[in-house]
Amino acid sequence: MQVGDIIPAFSVTSMTGETVTHDTIRGRRVIFYFYPKDDTPGCTTEGKDFSDALPEFEKYGVDVYGISKCSVKKHQSFCRKYDFAHTLLSDDTTLCEDFGVWVEKKMYGRTYMGIERSTFVIDANGVITHMWRNVSVPGHVQAVLDACC
């Protein structure tokens, strides 16, 4: 996916068990931030930063969704533990693949598939207006907020 692309049709499950689809978000500005795994240091910091900034995003009519491959149950635990105010979505990698964030990674000489930390701002018509790939967490949420407002 690139800036200017229309997001694909999708259907994923939120941490509350509700189904979220492309139709659910239609007419709203949204942020999709993709992250590798619940309850890891970088993902926790990013989640807290988005959660803390949620009132500012809402002031500008922007909804925030964190997306990873983790289960609904794991998302529930993660949200409770850190008191996240925004919604987390559980993806089977289909949405990750559609957005091009399901990528080959390397760690300690091992190659595996995983989620590249990435953020997309999507307008009310489903068009990507901003994107950040291979995100570094410090200062990232402020950069996204600046782009949205």
C-alpha positions in Angstrom: 0.0 0.0 0.0 1.1 3.5 -0.8 -0.1 7.0 -0.1 -3.1 7.6 -2.4 -4.2 3.9 -2.4 -7.7 2.9 -1.3 -7.6 0.3 1.5 -8.8 -3.2 0.6 -12.0 -4.8 2.0 -11.2 -6.5 5.3 -12.8 -8.1 8.3 -10.9 -8.5 11.7 -11.9 -9.0 15.3 -11.4 -6.4 18.0 -10.3 -7.2 21.6 -13.9 -7.0 22.6 -14.9 -9.7 20.1 -16.6 -7.3 17.7 -16.0 -7.5 14.0 -14.4 -4.5 12.4 -14.6 -4.1 8.6 -13.9 -1.6 5.9 -17.6 -0.6 6.2 -17.3 -0.1 9.9 -14.7 2.6 9.5 -16.1 4.2 6.3 -16.8 7.9 6.9 -14.3 8.2 9.7 -10.6 9.2 9.6 -8.6 6.3 11.1 -5.1 5.4 12.1 -3.9 1.8 11.6 -0.7 1.1 13.5 0.7 -2.3 12.9 3.0 -3.7 15.6 4.8 -7.0 16.1 3.6 -8.4 19.5 1.6 -7.6 22.6 3.4 -6.9 25.8 6.9 -6.4 24.4 8.9 -3.3 25.3 8.6 -1.3 22.0 5.0 -2.4 21.4 4.0 -1.5 24.9 5.5 2.0 24.7 3.9 2.6 21.3 0.5 1.4 22.6 0.8 3.7 25.7 1.8 6.6 23.5 -1.2 6.1 21.2 -3.5 5.6 24.2 -2.3 8.7 25.9 -2.7 10.8 22.7 -6.2 9.4 22.0 -8.1 12.4 23.3 -6.1 14.6 20.9 -6.8 12.3 18.0 -10.5 12.2 18.9 -10.6 16.0 19.1 -9.8 15.9 15.4 -12.2 13.1 14.6 -9.5 10.4 14.2 -10.0 6.8 15.5 -7.0 4.7 16.5 -6.6 1.0 15.9 -3.6 -1.1 16.8 -3.2 -4.3 14.8 -1.1 -7.4 15.4 -1.3 -11.1 14.9 -1.9 -11.7 18.6 -5.2 -13.3 19.7 -8.3 -11.5 21.0 -7.6 -13.0 24.5 -4.0 -11.7 24.5 -5.2 -8.3 23.3 -7.7 -8.2 26.2 -5.0 -8.9 28.7 -2.6 -6.4 27.1 -5.2 -3.7 27.2 -6.2 -4.4 30.8 -2.6 -4.5 32.0 -1.8 -1.0 30.5 -5.3 0.5 30.6 -5.3 1.3 26.8 -8.1 3.5 25.7 -7.9 2.6 22.0 -9.0 -0.5 20.1 -6.7 -3.4 19.3 -7.5 -5.7 16.3 -6.5 -9.3 15.9 -5.4 -10.2 12.3 -4.6 -13.6 10.9 -2.0 -11.8 8.7 -4.4 -11.1 5.8 -4.7 -7.4 6.6 -0.9 -7.3 7.3 -0.2 -8.8 3.9 -2.7 -6.4 2.2 -0.8 -3.4 3.7 2.6 -4.9 2.9 3.7 -5.1 6.6 4.0 -8.9 6.8 7.6 -9.1 5.9 10.7 -11.3 6.2 12.7 -10.4 9.2 16.1 -11.5 10.6 17.2 -11.8 14.3 20.2 -13.6 15.7 20.9 -15.1 12.3 17.4 -16.6 12.0 15.0 -15.6 9.2 11.2 -15.5 9.9 8.0 -13.7 8.9 6.7 -11.0 11.1 5.0 -7.6 11.2 7.0 -4.5 10.3 6.1 -1.7 12.7 4.1 0.7 10.4 1.4 3.3 10.7 -1.2 4.4 8.1 -3.5 7.4 8.3 -6.7 6.7 6.3 -9.3 9.4 5.3 -13.0 9.1 5.5 -13.1 7.7 1.9 -10.7 4.9 2.7 -7.7 6.6 1.1 -4.2 6.4 2.7 -3.1 10.0 3.3 0.1 9.3 5.3 2.3 6.3 6.1 5.3 5.5 8.1 7.2 2.2 7.6 9.8 0.5 9.8 8.8 2.9 12.6 11.1 3.9 15.5 8.8 4.4 18.5 10.2 7.5 20.3 8.4 10.6 18.9 6.4 8.6 16.4 2.9 9.2 17.9 3.6 13.0 17.9 4.6 12.9 14.3 1.3 11.1 13.4 -0.7 13.5 15.5 1.0 16.5 13.7 0.1 14.9 10.3 -3.5 14.4 11.4 -4.2 17.8 12.8 
